[in-house]
Structures are given as C-alpha cells and as structure tokens.
C-alpha cells in the first residue's frame, strides 16, 4: 500500500543529509502519500535547495497537517516558499520554520508570513523562533493577526523583541481573542512590555491560556503586573517567568498564587521555598516546549515540561466536541 507511518519517516529523515537521490525518492513518496499527517524534519540539514523541493511537494500533498523544518538550515528563499504554500494549502494546521540561516536585515520572512496570516484561515500554530525578528517585524505580524481568527499558538522565542513589540502584541490580545498560547522566551520586553501584556490579559474577553516570558529582563514592576493579571482573569493558567529579576516581593506573590491553587506548580517554571523567613523561587523543569528535539507530539497530556502540546490537544478535543 501507500501508507507511510511516523516510524517510516523517522528512518527516512536520518538518510536525507547529503543524499540527493534519497531526497528525491522521499519527496516522490510524500507527494503520493495519503496517510501521513505529521512531518518532522527537525535538525536535518536539508538546506535551501532541499527545503524548496519540500515546499514544492506541499503544493501537491493534501494530507499533511503539521510541518516542522526548524533547524534545517533554511534560507530566506525557502522560508518564503513555505509562506507561499500556506496561501493555498488549507490542510496545514501547524508549521515550524524556526532557526533559519538569514543574512538580510529586511525581515522578508516575517513580512511574507504576515501577508499569509491575513488570508489563511486554517493555520493554528506558527513557530518563528530565532528569526532575528525586531519590533518592526512584530508590528507587521500584529497588523495581520488583528484580522486572523484561526491562529492559537504563536512562538516568537529567541528574537529581538522589546517593549514596543510587546505593546503591539498586547493590542492583538485586546482585539483578537483567538490567541491562546504566546511564547516570548529570550527576548527583551522588560517591565514596560510586561505591563502592556498584563493590561491586555486583565480584560474579560482575553482567552490567553499560556504565556512564556522567561529571560526577558523583567523586574519587580512587570512581574507583579502579571501577578495582578492572574488574580483578575482566571483564563491564564500557565505562566513561565524564570530568568528574570525575582526580587522577594515577586517571590512572595507567586508563592501565594501557587499555595492558593490559582497557579498549579506544574503550570509554571518556578517553585517557592523559604530560608530564614525569606521566600525564594527555584527553577522548575516546566515550560511550553523545553525538551524540543526529542519530545513526541503524541506524548502524554500530563507532560509539564512541554505543556503547549497538551493545551493544543485539549483545544482540538474541545473543537471536536463543541
């Protein structure tokens, strides 16, 4: 038959590096395959040429729903090619184009993805980590997101986003309640950016369930604003803050959130402890997607180190049952 399983693709993916004949054979199989829904190429250095061939295949394939080409040495041309695919392909629900090799400062990849978000109504997840994205690029994305009602998970970790980019994202949260998971890990939104986001989260129509702001140079003012937002809006259940300035008032506030049951320990990356009457926060091995390279998207719902997977699956079940 023509059934290709995930195990088959795992074997095929390991043979792709430097073997053009096998690459061509694999692409031909994928074009004709009618059962495979997830293609995860993470870490395979297929380069710009291989990625362009893969994008061409996606113009024909009508079954794949999740595409992961992160850390595959994509160039600007191939990232744009995947964006063009999303203009016509209505089956793809998730795409990861993180960590491409970009040498331009024009942010063409972000601009093209923004253009697609205006017209694509089926994409649920977009991962654009390590795109060297600035506030200008985020602003273009946000203009599109205000018109998009399908995207639920936006991953912008490890970029160059500051308070201005966070302000743009807060405006999206105020106007578009569809976004449920936002990953801003390893940017630099600082206190002002955190306050902008908190003000949006406080609004009653905010549907944001998970927020990661680890390593963003956020201090007491910004972290306390997140604490207040969680008291006001119960929809936000997951928040990750490690790598910021965890002064004692912040430690006390988050300790109380956890002890009261408002914030479950497995839904955050900090764990409170006390020494000589002073409260501190230790790092916990929890996050939206900490163990990226080896975690299966079909893992257990209770994996607190990769909670975004469980949240997305929960949302899919709610949609089917709704």
N, C-alpha and C positions, 0 to 999 in steps of 0.2 A: 504494500500500500504506500501512500504518500504521507503517512503520519510521521511527524518529526517531533520528538519529545524534548523536554528541557535537558535531560541527560545527554541526548544526542548532540545538542547544541554546545554543551559544556566540552565535549570531546572535540567538536569542530572548532570551537573558539581557540583552543590551545594550539591548533595547527595553522592558524591564519598568518602568524608573523613571518614575513619573508617568503611566503609560498604563493605566488600569483596564480598557479594552476588550481590549487585547492581553493583559493579565494573565489575564483570564477565558478568553480563547481558548487561551492557553498551558496553563492548568490543565485545560481540557477535553481538549486533546491528550494531556497526561500521564496523565489518567485512563484513556484508551483505549489508550495505547501499550503494546506488548508486547515491545519490544526494548531500550529504553534502560535501562542498569543503573546509570549514574552521573549524578547531577545536582549540578552545582557552581555555586552562586549567589553565591559569594564577592564581597563588596563591592557587590552590588546592593541599594540601599536600599529593599527592599520593605516594610519597616516591620512593625508588629504585625499590621495587617489583612491584608497580603499573606501573611505567614507563617502566619496562622491558616487562610487559604484553601489554602495549600500543605500544611499538616498534614492538613486535611480530605481533600485529594486522596490523601494517603498511606494513608488508611484504605481506599481503593478499589484503588489501584495495587498490583499483585502482582509487579512485576519489578524495581523499583529496589532496588539493594543498597547504594549509597553516597550519602549526602545531605550536602552542605556548604552551610550557611546562616550561615557566620561573617561577621561584619562587615556584617550586613544590617539592622541597627537593630531586632533582635528585642526585645520587651519580656518581662516576667515571664510574662504570659499565654500568649504564643506559644511560649516555651521549654517551659512546662509542657505545652502541647498536643503538642509533638513527643515529650515523655516519655510521654504517654498513648498516642501512636501505637505506640511501642516495646512497649507491653504486649501488643498484639495482632498487630502486623506481624512476621512471622517471616522476612522476606526481607532486611531491612536488616542489613548487616554493619558499617557504619561511619557515624557521624553526627558532624558538627562544628557545635556551637552556640556557638562562641567569640565573644567581644566583643559580648554583647547590651547593651542600654541598661537597666540595672537601677537602681532607686531605693529599693529596700527593703533593710533590714539583716537580714531574717529568713531569707535564703538559701533561699527557697522552691524555686528551680530545682534547687539541689543536693539538697534533701530529696526532690523528686519523682524525680530521676534515680536516687537511691539506692534508692528503692522499686522502680523498674523493674528495676534490676540484680539484685534478688532473684529475680524471676520470668522475666526474659528470658534465654534460653539460646543465642541466635544472634548477639548483638552482639559484634564483635571489636575495634572501635575506638570510643573515646569521647573527644572533644575538648571541654574546658571551660576554655579559656584566657580570662583577663580576665573572670572572673565575680565578682571581689571576694570570692573564697572564703576563709574563715578556717579555723582548726583545727577549729572546731565542725562546719563543713560537711564537712571532710575526714573527721572521725570518723564522720559518718553514712554517707559513701561507703564507708568501710572496713568498717563493720559489714555492709554489703551485699556487698562484694567477697569477704568471707570465705565467702560462700555461693554465689558466682558462679564457674563453671568455664570460661566461654567468653571473657571479655574478655582480650585480649592486649596492647592498646596503650592506655595511659591518659595523656592530655595535660592537665596542670594548670598549664601555664606562666602566668606573669604574674598570680599571685594573692597572697594574704596568708598563705601557709603558713609556719609557723615550726617549731621543733624538735619541738613537740608533735604537729603534723600529720605530720611525718616519722616520728615514733615509731609513730603509728597505721599508716602505710603500711608500715613495717618489719614490723609484726605480720601484715599481709596477706601480705607476701613470705614470711614464715616458715610460714604456714598454707596459702597458696594458690599453688601453683607455676605456675599458668597465665599469670600476668602476665609478659610478655617485654620490653616497652618502657615506660619510665616517664620522662615529661618534667616536671621540676620547675623549669625555667629561670625566672629572675627571680622567685624567692620569697625567703625569708629563713630557711633551715633552720639555717644557721651550723654550728659544729663539732659540737655535740651531735646535731643532726639527721643530719649526715653519718655520725657514729659509729653511730647507730641503724640506718641503712640498710646500712652496711658489715657490721655483725654479722649481718644477715639474708642478705646476699649470700654470706657465708662458708659458710653452711650447704650441705651437699652436694646437697640437693634443690632449691636455688634455680635457677630457669630464666631469670632476668633476663638478657637479652642486651644491652640498651642502656639507658643512664642519662644524662640531661642535668641537670646541676646548675649551669649557668652563672649567674653573678651572684646568688649566694646568701650572700655574706658569710662564706664558709668559709675558715678559716685553716689553718695547718700541721697541727694535730691531726686535723681532719676529712679533709683531702686525703690525708694519709699513711694514714689508715684505709682509704680507697678503694684506695690502692696495695697495701696488705696483702691486702685482699679479692680483688684481681685475681690475686695470687700463689696464693691458696688455691683459688679457683673459676674454672675456665677458661671457664665458660659466658658470663660477661660479656665481650663482645668490643668494645663501643662505649661510650666514656665521654667526656663533654664538661664541662670544668671552667673554661673561660675566664671572666674577670670576678670571680674570687675572689682570695684573698691568696696569690700564687705566690711564696713565700719560697724561698731557694736549696735547702734540703733537699727541698722538693717538686719543684723543677725537676730536681734530680739524680735523684730517684726515678722520675719519669715519663720522663725521658730514658733511663734504664736499661730501663724497660718497653718503650720503643719500640725501642731498639738491640738488645734481646734477641729481638725479634719477638713478644713476648707481646701488645703493643698495636701494631697497624698504624697508620701515620701518617694514613691516610685514615679511620680509625675514631675519631679524636679531633680536638679543635679547637685543639690546641697543638703547636708544633713546636720542638724544642730547638736552641739554638745556644750557642756558647761565646765569651766575650770575656775576655781576660787571665786565663785559668784559672778563670773563674766561669761556671757554667751558668745559662742563662735560657730562658724559654719564650716564643715569639712566638705570636700568634693565627693560626690556620689557618682557612680558609673552609670548614670542615666542620661538619656538625650533623645533627640528626634531621630538621629541616624548616626550613632557613634561608630559602630562596627560596620563600616560601609562595605568593605571589599569582600567580606566572607559571609555576610548575613543574607539568607534566603528571603525573598519577598513572601514566601509561603510559610514563614516561621510562626511560632505560637503567638496568639494575641497578647500574651502577658509579658512579652519581652520589653522591659522598661528601658533598655539601652537603645532601642530602636522603635520608640513609641509612635512615630509617624506612620509606620506600616499598619499598626493596629488601628489607629484613628481613621486611616483611609479605608481599611476594610470594613470598619464599623459604619462609615458613611455609605459605602456601597450596599451594605445589607439594609440600611435604613431606606435607601432609594428603592431597592427592590421590593421592600415590604410596604412602602408608602403608597 
